Amino acid sequence: MSNVVLYDFSATWCGPCKMQKPILENLEKELGDKVDIKEVDVDQSPDLAGKYGIHAVPTLIIEKDGSEIKRYTGVTSADILSAELNKLF
């Protein structure tokens, strides 16, 4: 199992979140088991969203070994995410 996690904080009603989803799906195919991508619906998991201080969706958080490395708010391109994640491998 990877020690790199990408949290995707989103909501079903969020238009930009729907745009982010295929970007993350392609990234998951590209990186395979190097990263564990976890989708978190802020409406279904308000405690987790609160723990991470989520105020807007989509918010993406990259963690390594349990420590936050980078945070993005808004739709984020595959190039930006891939570049940041590849630094951690």
DRENDO-1510 file (C-alpha; in Angstrom, 1 decimal, always signed):
<recs>
REC; n; res; u; v; w
REC; 1; MET; +0.0; +0.0; +0.0 .
REC; 2; SER; +1.2; +3.5; -0.8 .
REC; 3; ASN; +2.2; +6.0; +1.9 .
REC; 4; VAL; +1.1; +8.8; -0.5 .
REC; 5; VAL; -2.6; +9.7; -0.3 .
REC; 6; LEU; -4.6; +12.2; -2.4 .
REC; 7; TYR; -7.8; +13.2; -0.7 .
REC; 8; ASP; -10.5; +14.5; -3.1 .
REC; 9; PHE; -13.0; +16.5; -1.0 .
REC; 10; SER; -16.1; +17.0; -3.2 .
REC; 11; ALA; -19.8; +17.1; -3.3 .
REC; 12; THR; -22.4; +15.6; -5.7 .
REC; 13; TRP; -24.0; +19.0; -6.3 .
REC; 14; CYS; -20.6; +20.6; -7.2 .
REC; 15; GLY; -20.1; +21.3; -10.9 .
REC; 16; PRO; -16.3; +21.8; -10.7 .
REC; 17; CYS; -16.1; +18.5; -8.7 .
REC; 18; LYS; -17.6; +16.8; -11.7 .
REC; 19; MET; -14.9; +18.3; -13.9 .
REC; 20; GLN; -12.2; +17.1; -11.5 .
REC; 21; LYS; -13.4; +13.5; -11.3 .
REC; 22; PRO; -12.1; +12.3; -14.8 .
REC; 23; ILE; -8.8; +14.1; -14.2 .
REC; 24; LEU; -8.3; +12.0; -11.0 .
REC; 25; GLU; -9.5; +8.8; -12.7 .
REC; 26; ASN; -6.8; +9.3; -15.4 .
REC; 27; LEU; -4.2; +10.1; -12.8 .
REC; 28; GLU; -5.1; +6.9; -10.9 .
REC; 29; LYS; -4.6; +4.9; -14.1 .
REC; 30; GLU; -1.3; +6.7; -14.8 .
REC; 31; LEU; +0.2; +6.3; -11.3 .
REC; 32; GLY; -1.4; +3.0; -10.3 .
REC; 33; ASP; -0.6; +1.9; -6.7 .
REC; 34; LYS; +1.9; +4.7; -6.2 .
REC; 35; VAL; -0.9; +6.8; -4.8 .
REC; 36; ASP; -4.1; +6.1; -2.9 .
REC; 37; ILE; -6.8; +8.4; -4.1 .
REC; 38; LYS; -9.7; +8.7; -1.6 .
REC; 39; GLU; -12.9; +10.5; -2.6 .
REC; 40; VAL; -14.6; +12.2; +0.4 .
REC; 41; ASP; -18.1; +13.6; +0.0 .
REC; 42; VAL; -18.2; +16.6; +2.3 .
REC; 43; ASP; -22.0; +16.2; +2.9 .
REC; 44; GLN; -21.6; +12.5; +3.9 .
REC; 45; SER; -18.4; +13.0; +5.9 .
REC; 46; PRO; -18.7; +16.5; +7.6 .
REC; 47; ASP; -16.5; +15.5; +10.5 .
REC; 48; LEU; -13.6; +14.5; +8.2 .
REC; 49; ALA; -14.1; +17.7; +6.2 .
REC; 50; GLY; -14.1; +19.7; +9.4 .
REC; 51; LYS; -10.9; +17.9; +10.6 .
REC; 52; TYR; -9.1; +19.1; +7.4 .
REC; 53; GLY; -10.7; +22.6; +7.5 .
REC; 54; ILE; -12.5; +22.2; +4.1 .
REC; 55; HIS; -14.4; +25.4; +3.2 .
REC; 56; ALA; -14.7; +25.0; -0.6 .
REC; 57; VAL; -14.9; +22.1; -3.0 .
REC; 58; PRO; -13.2; +20.6; -4.8 .
REC; 59; THR; -10.2; +20.6; -2.4 .
REC; 60; LEU; -7.4; +18.2; -3.0 .
REC; 61; ILE; -4.9; +17.3; -0.3 .
REC; 62; ILE; -1.8; +15.3; -0.8 .
REC; 63; GLU; -0.4; +13.6; +2.2 .
REC; 64; LYS; +2.8; +11.5; +2.6 .
REC; 65; ASP; +3.2; +9.4; +5.8 .
REC; 66; GLY; +0.2; +11.2; +7.3 .
REC; 67; SER; +1.6; +14.7; +6.9 .
REC; 68; GLU; +0.0; +17.2; +4.5 .
REC; 69; ILE; +2.4; +18.1; +1.7 .
REC; 70; LYS; +0.2; +20.2; -0.6 .
REC; 71; ARG; -3.4; +21.5; -0.9 .
REC; 72; TYR; -5.3; +22.7; -4.0 .
REC; 73; THR; -8.7; +24.3; -4.1 .
REC; 74; GLY; -10.6; +24.4; -7.3 .
REC; 75; VAL; -10.2; +22.2; -10.4 .
REC; 76; THR; -6.5; +21.2; -10.7 .
REC; 77; SER; -5.0; +19.9; -13.8 .
REC; 78; ALA; -3.4; +16.4; -14.2 .
REC; 79; ASP; -0.1; +18.0; -15.1 .
REC; 80; ILE; +0.1; +19.9; -11.8 .
REC; 81; LEU; -1.0; +17.0; -9.7 .
REC; 82; SER; +1.3; +14.5; -11.5 .
REC; 83; ALA; +4.3; +16.8; -11.1 .
REC; 84; GLU; +3.7; +17.2; -7.3 .
REC; 85; LEU; +3.0; +13.5; -6.7 .
REC; 86; ASN; +6.0; +12.4; -8.7 .
REC; 87; LYS; +8.3; +14.4; -6.4 .
REC; 88; LEU; +7.1; +12.1; -3.6 .
REC; 89; PHE; +8.1; +8.8; -5.2 .
</recs>
